[in-house]
Each structure stands twice: as structure tokens, then as C-alpha cells.
Amino acid sequence: MKKLNRRRVLKGMVNGTAVTIGLPLLNCFLNDNGTALASGAPIPTRFGTWSWGLGMNKEIFVPKTTGTNYELPPEVAALKPVQQHINMFTNYHVFKDAAPNLCHHTGWVILRSGIAPLTSANRPGETIDVTVAKKIGNSTRFRILSATATGDVRDSFSYENGNSVNAPEWSPLRFYERLFGGDFQDPNGAEFKPDPRVLVRKSALSHVLEETRKLSKELGTEDRARLDQYFTGLRDLERRFDLQLTKPDPREACVVSPRPEDLPTGLDADLVAKRHRMMTDLMLMAVACDQTRVFNMFYAAAFSATTKPGYDKPHHTATHEEAVVEEEHCQPNVSWYTRRAMEEWSYYVQSLANFKEGDGTMLDNVFVYASTDQSFAKIHSIEGIPMFSAGRAGGRIKSGMHLDGGTSPGTRLGYTALRLMGVDVPSWGDQSNKTSNEISEILA
């Protein structure tokens, strides 16, 4: 193989103009140590996730009865308006097997990937949203969209692999501009005119990808794999360019809202709630406009630092330092934070139910999987981490139930979601978390 160096770039020509892009850090650079729409097409079924941090207080969170018409304990009382739209899953377990219980990490990683992580930096496999997006996300502008109410781009339960986390949008204004800025093609517009800038970008990208293929022949096996991974994003960009150059199908529900105000940074609970609701409204409009079919919303991080007015400890600190008040069956201030999270989960589900789409609502055409990182955060417990689902997945899901998992794997809900989204896998998860059993009680 001829000698390559780190300064080499991939080159192309577009209308006489040179186009260049740098290479990743390859091994060969290192030393040896190194219902129907207006068009008649059916409304697609979409997949979403929702996340909150630091679990629950079991005695006032978990209902005493299962099935339908169950009583909601105080910590989840805010879910009463949406109870008929959701399913609640308790007493499902995650199993660390020989791996350690990594605080605020093990639980959510298992529930989202099916695999127990070995270290705090370890993100094994890929998260469920990524798997689903490979199946249903290729015909939209954004394969996956993620947003967080924390204002912190690092807060994410979504990753492609150990080195590629899907960073969420953290600013309502930035999110709006990304979704509905200059590159947005209105599906209900009277005229469609391809953006000449996109044509130029696509042409330039084609030249660069062609040179990538030529370069790949000069590399060893490992470097070829690394180069292919490096340019996966560019190939996805090429796909999105193709979509932008094609007139989108009309979407009656797509009515773009006005440009939002930006919000200050901060983690005061009221500010987090306002940011969450703005992000939710933008996300659902993106779904209605068929900008994405796979979407993630993060209300709070695993180490949630949300603050309560008049109380001196943020949420995570309170879980470890506040005493349990026996007569209240909880840590009172920690419970306040959890109740706020459930208020926002209720808002999210109600927003889906209020969003008219075709002859029904968006809730009829989605399946949303909600989870957290711990069960009882004070002792970093991962037994019985609560989960929820929302939506009817095109009529294939029954809702309004509380189910006790009997300590069966929590990965069963993820496996059920994969099967609903058409991912044909015989099982999901690893070792004790491996399952091939759907949660049949919720299947219509």
C-alpha cells in the first residue's frame, strides 16, 4: 500500500470548484501502539421514547391492583387525565449478571440496549431507537430526532455505539430553526421548487463519496471499517438531500407554529417544565410534518439536577441525603421532584392525544416507550424499575392497564416495541436480559 498521511483529504470538483473533506484518524496514521392521508397512503406508525431521572418511591408510586381501572397512588396521581392512554409496567427487573451495578447507568442502558454495561463509560450494542430507525426512519429527513428539557446537550439515552451518542437539541429556538428553517420543505405548499443549494451540496457529496470508495481499496480491513463508519453520516446526509429534492406528500396535520422565544439556561423545575413543553410541541409538529418517525424526549437526566424553589438540594443530592419519612412512605422532597416528572409525562401524552391526525389523533399512530434509570435512587436499586408505554401503534396496542412483571426481564417491553415496529428479531438482550417474550397483555 502506498504511504498515506494525516494531511490527505478527499477531493471532488463541482462546477469548477474544488471540494475537500478531511479524513478520520485511521490506524495507518498511527504508530504500532495505537388512517389514510390525503394522498391515499396510510398514516405511518412512529416510535418514540421519553425519559425521566431517579426512579420512584415504590409505596406511593406502584398501584396496589393490576389490570384496568386501577387506583393511582399519590406520586402518579397526575396521570389520571391520560390513564386510559397509557400502560404502566412495574416489577420488571434488569439483570446485571457478572457486571457491576453502575450508579444511574446500568438500569437505563439495559432497558435501552438489552445489555449490561461493564463500566460507566461502556455503552454496549445500540439503543432501541437506533434499531427501530434503521427499519422505519430512512424515508424521512431526520432518521432520529432527540430533544432534552435539561438544556444540556450531554443528556441522552440514545447512542449508535460506544463512541457515537445521539446528542439532543437543548434550545427551543435552535430546535425550531433546525426543523423549520431554510431547509424545510412544506408538504402542504402549493408549489415545490428544489433548493439549488441542495443540488450543489448533493453533487459535491457524490464526488467525495466516490473518492472514499477509491481510497477504501488502499486501506487495511480495520481502517476500511473505520472509514465506512466515519462516512455513514455523510451517506445519511446524501439520503436527506434526496428527500429534500423530492416533493413531499401532503400532511394535513402539518401546520407550523410561530418561531418560539429562546429560554435562559437553568434547572429550576418551572423552567425545565416550560422547556419540556416547548420541545414537546415542536417535536410533535416535526412528526406531523413527517420530518421524522423516530423521536426521543428527555425530561430529566439520570443524575437529575433539577431544583425546587425554596429547597437547597437538587434532585439527585436529595435522593441520597433526605431521610425517608415513614408515615409518608417516601422522601418528601424527592417525591415532589418525581411528581413534577409525572406531570410532564402526562402533558406529553395528552399532547399526543390532542393532536388531530386523519380521523383520529397522533396517539393512535405512535408507540412511546418511557423509562428511567433507577427504581429507588437512594440506594441505587435497579430491581423493578418502572416503565410506561403510550399510544396504540396503529390499533395494535391496548392501553389503560397496570401490569406486574413478576420479576421477568424489563427488556420484554423493548422486545415488544421492536416487534411492533417491524424489526424481525427472534430475541433481544443478552444473558439474563435476553428475551423472546412479548408482553402479550397489551397486544390487541
Sequence and secondary structure as in RCSB ss.txt:
>XXXX:A:sequence
MKKLNRRRVLKGMVNGTAVTIGLPLLNCFLNDNGTALASGAPIPTRFGTWSWGLGMNKEIFVPKTTGTNYELPPE
VAALKPVQQHINMFTNYHVFKDAAPNLCHHTGWVILRSGIAPLTSANRPGETIDVTVAKKIGNSTRFRILSATAT
GDVRDSFSYENGNSVNAPEWSPLRFYERLFGGDFQDPNGAEFKPDPRVLVRKSALSHVLEETRKLSKELGTEDRA
RLDQYFTGLRDLERRFDLQLTKPDPREACVVSPRPEDLPTGLDADLVAKRHRMMTDLMLMAVACDQTRVFNMFYA
AAFSATTKPGYDKPHHTATHEEAVVEEEHCQPNVSWYTRRAMEEWSYYVQSLANFKEGDGTMLDNVFVYASTDQS
FAKIHSIEGIPMFSAGRAGGRIKSGMHLDGGTSPGTRLGYTALRLMGVDVPSWGDQSNKTSNEISEILA
>XXXX:A:secstr
     TT EEEEEETTEEEEEE    GGGS TT  B TTS B   EEEEEE SSB  GGGTS SS EES    GG
GGGGGGGGGGEEEEES B   TTS   TTTHHHHHHHHSS  SSTT   S  HHHHHHHHH TTSS S EEEESS
S TT  S EEETTEE   B  HHHHHHHHHSTT   TT S     HHHHHHHHHHHHHHHHHHHHHTTS HHHHH
HHHHHTHHHHHHHHHHHHHTS     TT              BHHHHHHHHHHHHHHHHHHHHTTS SEEEEESS
 TT   B TT SS HHHHHHHS  BGGGTB HHHHHHHHHHHHHHHHHHHHHHHSEETTEEGGGGEEEEEE S S
BGGGT  TT  EEEE  GGGTB  SEEEE TT BTHHHHHHHHHHTT   S BSSGGG B    GGGB 
